[in-house]
Amino acid sequence: MKIPKIKIDYKIVFICGVCGVVLLIVGLYLGFSFLPKLVDKKLLETKILKENTDQWKIFMKVPFSLNFKVYLFTIVNHEEVLKGAKPVVKETGPYVYKLNRWKDDVIWNYVSDEISYYDYELYDFDQEASGDLTENDLVTILNTPYVSFLLNAESNEATAGFLPMIDEALEFIFAENNGPFLINVTVRDYLFDGIRFCKNGCVDDGFVAKMVCDKIKERLNVIDEMRLVGNDIVYSTFYHRNNTHQDYITVNSGRKNNQEIGAMTHLNNKSFVKAWLNNKYQCNKVVGATSVFPINLSSKTKFQSFSPDICRSIKFEFAKMEMVGLIKGYTYFASKSSFNNSKNVLENRCYCTNKTQNLDGNFGCLYDGVTDITTCQGDPVLVSFPHLLHADLRYVRSVEGLDPNSSKHEMFVTLEPVSGTPLKLAKKIQFNMILRPIDGITRLQNVVHSLIPLFWIEESTTLPEKYQQVIVNTLYRSLFIINVIKYSILAVAVAIIASCCLLFFILNRTVYRTINLYLIRGFIFSDK
């Protein structure tokens, strides 16, 4: 029996296998290390704040209007409230404004890698988006300057003893707006044009009235909502923000530390505000994202955003994934405990200022869900989520007409996870004030302790479709090409390795059979 001669060249198989392994390693390195890092580098280059770039143009002026919505709380039973009834409120709105934002007076500090600027705002009433609502609508709302003045006067030792005398002068100080409620005031007046009091400085209205108005004038530089027009004092909610700037803001440009791109570092040249207990405590620190967010987000990512309006940062946590057009976004909600008091959230302990009497009539930490910003704004104003969402039920039950709903009242931002581009956002905050009896004030002697919602605002936007297309056509296309290259290389490498293994297996089976044939042949011949 003639056995065929078989030549086994393991060298070729070995070299082929080594090439496959090398290609696999190269594919893994390119696909999971080099190319992702290259993409991150390119993304960071587009996000770093530097002049003559697309990012800088967007940073300097938002190229589209934001929606600014105002929801007012009308007091339905204001006459009954003065007799001791629980307040009943009705939400009216939204009154929608187009909000345009831009930056000016920019100063670079190349040593600290920081940019300082004023942030300007312009509000333009959007009749179409507001529907049947107009700025001439009449509402009955808590008289913020009236209640605020009396609460401040009561808490001031120098004026507390004069409250009965002040009570007699209130009709001269506030004239037609004398009382805890502004009755049938226009929305435009309350928000922008203003409510007048201390007319002509009360010079002809008696010593007490003139003294009070003089004292109020001394506080005009403390309370932004009040201004002097002629010799009248005018109170308006947003006039001081319209077509002007507020605070001087400093952010990190990200040139030296790309993890801090756009992070706020100073407010009015100070790294700490003075609104909260202990000047350099955690609550006072100016920290948080502005309009630029980190890249490569995950469900574990957490970040903060600083709001000068309330002198503090708000923490955001991952909530869900959702589609914005054709783009997958990660949605982050403001922490439910953002406005909780120090009893349950230790990190919030410095927000307990003991400046406002609670519903029980005692000074101390407020119940959960409400933060006192008296030391921030100068007025005894309390902030919360809209409709007192996540707040203590004692506040919610102190009035009728509130309907907290997570789907409507959560504060959130939706970000594209790879680039950190904001796809959708909604800043929602409600402003409230405690209504209660004040000794010596006739109009308030019968009112019950309650937390009266004044209004809540929503500053929101969704990234316009043309900017969404930029993400799809550039970022997503680049990622798609990288994935094609990555998985093509890996597929070829795996195919080569698999072929070599298969060939090695076949060759080994051939050798095995050949050896067996030789053994069998030798056995047969040896027997013969």
C-alpha positions in Angstrom: 0.0 0.0 0.0 1.4 3.4 -1.1 1.1 6.2 1.4 0.9 9.7 -0.1 3.6 12.0 1.0 2.2 15.0 2.9 4.1 18.2 3.4 2.9 20.3 6.4 4.0 24.0 6.3 3.1 25.3 9.8 5.2 28.4 9.2 2.6 29.9 6.8 -0.2 29.1 9.2 1.6 30.5 12.2 2.5 33.8 10.3 -1.1 34.1 9.2 -2.3 33.6 12.7 0.1 36.1 14.1 -1.0 38.7 11.5 -4.6 38.1 12.5 -3.8 38.6 16.2 -1.8 41.8 15.4 -4.7 43.1 13.3 -7.1 42.3 16.2 -4.9 44.2 18.7 -4.6 47.1 16.2 -8.4 47.1 15.7 -9.1 47.1 19.4 -6.6 49.9 20.0 -7.9 52.0 17.1 -11.6 51.3 17.8 -11.6 51.6 21.6 -8.7 53.9 22.4 -7.1 55.9 19.7 -10.1 57.0 17.6 -12.4 57.7 20.6 -9.6 59.8 22.1 -9.2 61.6 18.8 -12.9 62.3 18.7 -12.9 63.6 22.3 -10.0 65.8 21.4 -11.8 67.3 18.4 -15.0 67.7 20.5 -13.1 69.5 23.2 -11.4 71.8 20.6 -14.9 72.8 19.4 -16.1 73.5 23.0 -13.2 75.4 24.4 -14.0 79.1 24.7 -11.7 81.0 22.4 -12.3 83.8 19.9 -13.1 83.4 16.2 -14.7 79.9 16.7 -18.3 78.8 16.2 -18.5 77.9 19.9 -17.4 81.5 20.8 -20.1 83.0 18.5 -22.8 80.9 20.2 -21.4 81.7 23.7 -21.4 85.4 23.0 -25.0 85.4 21.6 -27.5 82.6 21.7 -28.5 82.4 18.0 -32.2 81.8 18.8 -34.7 83.0 21.3 -35.6 81.2 24.4 -39.1 80.9 25.7 -39.7 82.7 29.0 -43.1 81.8 30.5 -44.7 83.4 33.5 -47.5 81.7 35.4 -49.2 84.1 37.9 -51.3 83.0 40.9 -54.5 85.0 41.1 -56.2 85.1 44.6 -59.8 84.1 44.0 -61.2 84.9 47.4 -59.2 87.9 48.5 -62.0 89.5 50.5 -62.7 86.2 52.5 -58.9 85.9 53.2 -59.0 89.2 55.1 -61.7 87.6 57.3 -59.7 84.5 58.1 -60.5 82.1 55.2 -57.9 79.9 53.6 -56.5 81.5 50.4 -57.7 80.0 47.1 -55.4 80.5 44.2 -55.8 80.0 40.4 -52.9 79.7 38.0 -53.1 82.2 35.1 -50.7 81.8 32.2 -48.4 81.2 30.6 -47.6 84.7 29.5 -44.9 83.9 27.0 -41.9 86.1 26.2 -39.2 85.7 23.7 -36.0 85.9 25.7 -32.8 87.0 23.8 -29.5 86.7 25.6 -26.1 88.0 24.7 -22.8 88.9 26.5 -20.8 92.1 26.5 -18.0 93.9 28.3 -15.9 90.7 28.0 -12.5 90.7 29.7 -10.0 87.9 29.4 -7.7 86.8 32.2 -5.2 84.5 30.4 -3.2 83.8 33.6 -6.2 82.2 35.3 -7.7 81.0 32.0 -11.0 82.8 32.8 -13.5 85.1 31.0 -15.5 87.8 32.7 -18.6 89.4 31.2 -22.1 90.8 31.7 -25.0 88.7 30.6 -27.7 90.8 28.9 -31.4 89.9 28.5 -34.2 91.3 26.4 -37.9 90.2 26.9 -40.4 90.6 24.0 -44.0 89.5 24.6 -45.0 86.7 22.3 -48.7 87.2 21.6 -49.0 84.2 19.4 -47.5 81.8 21.9 -49.6 83.3 24.7 -52.8 82.6 22.9 -55.8 84.6 24.3 -53.8 86.0 27.2 -52.5 89.5 26.9 -50.3 91.8 29.1 -53.5 93.9 29.7 -55.2 91.1 31.6 -56.3 92.0 35.1 -55.2 89.8 38.0 -55.5 89.9 41.8 -52.2 88.9 43.3 -50.4 89.2 46.7 -49.2 92.8 47.1 -45.5 92.0 47.3 -44.1 95.4 48.2 -46.8 95.9 50.9 -46.3 92.5 52.6 -42.6 92.6 52.1 -42.3 96.1 53.7 -44.4 95.1 56.7 -42.5 91.9 57.3 -39.2 93.8 57.1 -40.5 96.5 59.4 -41.6 93.9 62.0 -38.2 92.2 61.9 -36.3 95.5 62.4 -35.9 96.5 66.0 -35.8 100.2 65.1 -39.2 100.1 63.4 -41.1 97.2 65.1 -42.3 99.5 67.9 -43.8 102.0 65.4 -46.0 99.5 63.6 -49.3 101.0 65.0 -48.2 104.4 63.8 -47.1 102.9 60.4 -50.5 101.2 60.1 -52.2 104.6 60.1 -49.9 105.9 57.4 -50.2 102.9 55.0 -53.1 104.5 53.2 -50.8 107.4 52.2 -47.8 105.3 51.5 -49.6 102.7 49.2 -52.6 104.8 48.2 -55.0 102.8 45.9 -52.8 99.7 46.5 -53.2 99.8 50.3 -53.7 96.2 51.4 -52.2 92.8 51.2 -53.6 92.2 47.7 -53.1 94.0 44.4 -56.7 94.0 43.0 -57.2 94.1 39.3 -53.6 95.1 38.4 -52.5 94.5 34.8 -50.0 91.8 34.1 -47.7 94.3 32.3 -47.7 96.6 35.4 -46.9 93.8 37.8 -44.1 92.3 35.6 -42.5 95.3 33.9 -44.0 98.7 34.1 -44.4 98.7 37.9 -46.7 99.4 40.8 -46.3 103.0 42.2 -46.3 103.9 45.9 -44.7 106.5 48.1 -46.0 109.0 45.4 -44.1 112.2 45.5 -42.1 110.9 48.4 -45.2 111.3 50.7 -43.9 114.8 51.4 -47.5 116.1 52.0 -48.8 112.9 53.8 -47.5 113.4 57.3 -44.2 112.7 59.2 -44.6 109.0 59.5 -45.4 108.4 55.8 -42.5 110.6 54.7 -40.2 108.8 57.1 -41.2 105.4 55.9 -40.8 106.4 52.2 -37.4 107.8 53.0 -36.4 104.5 54.6 -37.6 102.6 51.6 -35.6 104.8 49.3 -32.5 103.9 51.3 -33.0 100.3 50.3 -33.4 100.8 46.6 -29.8 99.7 46.0 -30.5 96.4 47.9 -33.9 95.4 46.3 -33.6 95.1 42.5 -37.4 95.1 42.0 -37.7 98.7 43.2 -36.6 101.9 41.5 -37.2 105.6 41.7 -39.3 107.2 38.9 -39.4 110.9 39.5 -40.1 111.1 43.2 -42.3 107.9 43.2 -41.1 104.4 44.1 -42.0 101.8 41.6 -42.1 98.1 42.2 -41.9 95.6 39.2 -40.9 92.0 39.0 -38.7 91.9 35.9 -38.1 95.5 34.9 -34.5 95.4 36.3 -33.7 92.4 34.0 -35.1 93.7 30.7 -32.6 95.0 28.1 -29.9 95.3 30.6 -27.5 93.1 32.6 -27.4 92.0 36.3 -24.3 90.4 37.7 -20.7 90.3 36.5 -20.0 86.6 35.7 -16.7 84.8 35.4 -16.3 81.4 33.8 -13.4 79.1 33.0 -12.5 79.0 29.2 -11.3 75.4 29.4 -7.9 76.0 27.6 -5.9 74.6 30.5 -8.4 72.3 32.0 -11.0 71.0 29.6 -13.0 69.5 32.4 -13.9 73.0 33.5 -15.1 74.5 30.2 -17.7 77.1 30.9 -17.7 76.4 34.7 -18.7 79.5 36.7 -16.0 80.6 39.1 -16.9 84.1 40.3 -19.9 86.3 40.7 -19.2 90.0 40.8 -15.5 89.1 41.2 -16.2 87.0 44.2 -15.8 83.2 44.4 -18.3 83.2 47.3 -21.6 85.0 47.8 -22.6 86.4 51.2 -26.2 85.2 51.2 -25.9 82.1 53.5 -24.5 81.2 56.9 -20.7 81.2 57.2 -19.3 83.4 54.4 -17.0 80.7 52.9 -19.2 77.7 53.5 -20.3 75.2 50.8 -23.6 76.9 50.1 -21.9 80.2 49.3 -19.5 78.8 46.8 -19.9 80.0 43.2 -19.7 76.8 41.3 -21.6 75.1 38.5 -22.1 74.8 34.7 -23.4 77.7 32.7 -24.2 77.0 29.0 -21.4 74.6 28.3 -21.5 71.0 29.6 -19.0 68.2 29.9 -18.6 65.5 27.2 -19.1 61.7 27.4 -22.0 61.8 29.9 -23.4 58.7 31.6 -26.2 57.8 33.8 -23.8 58.3 36.8 -22.9 61.8 35.8 -23.9 64.6 38.2 -23.3 68.3 37.9 -24.4 71.7 39.3 -25.7 74.9 37.8 -25.4 78.2 39.6 -28.4 80.6 39.5 -27.5 84.2 40.5 -31.3 84.9 41.0 -31.4 82.7 44.0 -27.7 83.0 45.0 -27.0 79.3 44.9 -26.3 76.1 42.9 -28.8 73.4 42.0 -27.7 69.8 41.5 -28.8 67.7 38.6 -29.0 63.9 38.5 -29.7 61.5 35.7 -33.4 60.6 35.2 -34.0 59.0 31.8 -33.1 58.7 28.2 -35.3 60.3 25.6 -35.2 61.2 21.9 -35.1 64.8 20.8 -35.8 64.6 17.0 -33.3 61.9 15.7 -30.9 62.4 18.6 -30.8 60.3 21.8 -30.5 62.5 24.8 -29.8 62.0 28.5 -32.2 63.9 30.7 -31.1 65.2 34.1 -33.6 66.5 36.7 -32.8 69.0 39.5 -32.4 67.0 42.7 -35.7 66.6 44.5 -34.0 67.7 47.7 -32.7 70.9 46.2 -34.9 73.1 48.4 -35.0 70.8 51.5 -34.0 72.1 54.9 -31.0 71.1 56.9 -32.7 68.4 59.0 -32.8 65.9 56.2 -30.1 67.1 53.9 -26.9 68.0 55.8 -25.3 69.7 52.8 -28.2 72.2 52.8 -27.8 73.1 56.4 -26.3 76.5 55.6 -29.5 77.5 53.7 -31.4 77.6 57.0 -31.1 81.4 57.7 -33.8 81.7 60.4 -35.0 85.0 58.8 -38.7 84.1 58.2 -41.4 82.9 60.5 -42.8 79.6 59.4 -46.4 78.6 59.3 -46.3 77.7 63.0 -45.2 81.3 63.8 -41.7 80.3 64.9 -38.4 81.3 63.4 -36.1 78.4 62.4 -35.5 76.1 59.5 -38.3 76.0 57.0 -40.1 72.8 56.1 -38.8 70.7 53.2 -39.2 72.0 49.7 -38.8 75.7 50.3 -35.7 77.9 50.7 -35.7 81.4 52.2 -33.8 83.8 50.0 -34.3 86.9 52.1 -30.6 87.3 52.5 -30.2 87.0 48.8 -32.8 89.3 47.4 -33.5 91.6 50.4 -37.2 90.7 50.3 -38.7 87.9 52.5 -39.2 85.7 49.4 -39.2 81.9 49.5 -38.4 79.8 46.4 -39.5 76.3 45.5 -40.4 74.1 42.6 -43.6 75.1 40.8 -46.8 74.3 42.6 -44.6 73.3 45.6 -43.6 70.1 43.9 -41.6 67.9 46.4 -42.5 70.3 49.2 -43.9 69.6 52.7 -47.6 69.0 52.5 -48.2 71.6 55.2 -47.2 74.3 52.7 -49.4 72.7 49.9 -52.4 72.5 52.2 -52.1 76.1 53.5 -53.7 77.2 50.2 -56.2 75.7 47.8 -55.6 75.5 44.1 -52.1 73.9 43.8 -51.6 70.8 41.7 -47.9 69.7 41.8 -47.1 67.4 38.9 -43.7 66.0 38.1 -44.3 65.9 34.3 -45.1 69.7 34.3 -43.0 71.1 37.1 -39.6 69.4 37.1 -36.6 71.4 36.3 -34.4 69.6 33.7 -31.8 69.6 31.0 -31.5 67.1 28.2 -28.0 66.7 26.8 -26.5 64.8 23.9 -24.3 62.4 25.8 -21.2 62.3 23.5 -20.8 66.1 22.9 -22.7 67.4 26.0 -24.7 69.6 23.7 -28.0 70.9 25.3 -30.9 69.5 23.3 -33.7 70.7 25.6 -33.9 72.5 28.9 -36.4 74.1 31.3 -35.4 76.1 34.3 -38.5 76.2 36.6 -38.7 78.1 39.9 -41.6 79.4 41.9 -41.5 82.5 44.2 -43.6 82.6 47.3 -44.3 84.7 50.4 -45.6 83.9 53.9 -48.9 85.7 54.7 -49.6 86.0 58.4 -50.9 88.4 61.1 -48.6 91.2 62.1 -49.2 92.9 65.4 -50.4 96.5 64.9 -51.4 96.1 61.3 -55.2 96.2 61.0 -55.5 94.7 57.5 -53.6 91.6 58.5 -55.1 90.9 61.9 -57.5 88.2 60.8 -55.5 86.4 58.1 -54.3 82.8 58.7 -50.8 81.6 58.3 -50.3 80.5 54.7 -47.6 80.2 52.0 -48.9 82.3 49.1 -47.5 81.4 45.7 -46.8 84.6 43.7 -45.7 83.2 40.3 -43.5 80.7 38.7 -41.3 81.0 35.7 -40.1 78.6 33.0 -37.0 79.5 31.0 -36.9 76.9 28.3 -35.8 76.0 24.8 -35.4 73.0 22.4 -32.4 73.0 20.1 -33.7 74.1 16.6 -33.8 71.4 13.9 -31.0 72.9 11.8 -28.6 72.7 14.8 -29.8 69.1 15.4 -28.9 68.3 11.8 -25.3 69.6 12.5 -25.0 66.9 15.2 -26.4 64.2 13.0 -24.4 65.2 9.9 -21.1 65.7 11.7 -20.8 63.9 15.0 -23.1 61.0 14.3 -21.6 60.5 10.8 -18.0 60.6 12.2 -19.0 58.0 14.9 -20.6 55.9 12.2 -17.5 55.9 10.1 -15.4 55.1 13.1 -17.6 52.1 14.0 -17.5 50.9 10.4 -13.7 51.0 10.4 -13.4 49.5 13.9 -15.7 46.6 13.3 -14.4 46.0 9.7 -10.9 45.6 11.1 -12.1 43.4 13.9 -14.1 41.3 11.5 -11.2 40.8 9.2 -8.9 40.0 12.1 -11.3 37.5 13.6 -11.8 35.9 10.1 -8.0 35.5 9.6 -7.6 34.0 13.1 -10.5 31.7 12.6 -9.2 30.6 9.2 -5.8 29.8 10.6 -7.2 27.9 13.5 -9.4 25.9 11.1 -6.5 25.2 8.8 -4.3 24.2 11.7 -7.1 21.9 12.9 -7.4 20.3 9.4 -3.7 19.9 9.0 -3.4 18.3 12.4 -6.2 15.9 11.5 -4.3 15.0 8.3 -1.1 14.4 10.2 -3.0 12.3 12.8 -4.5 10.1 10.0 -1.1 9.8 8.3 0.6 8.7 11.5 -2.2 6.2 12.1 -1.8 4.8 8.6 1.9 4.3 9.2 1.3 2.6 12.5 -1.3 0.3 11.1 0.9 -0.6 8.1 3.8 -1.3 10.5 1.6 -3.4 12.7 0.3 -5.5 9.7 3.7 -6.1 8.2 5.2 -7.0 11.6 2.6 -9.6 12.1 3.2 -11.1 8.7 
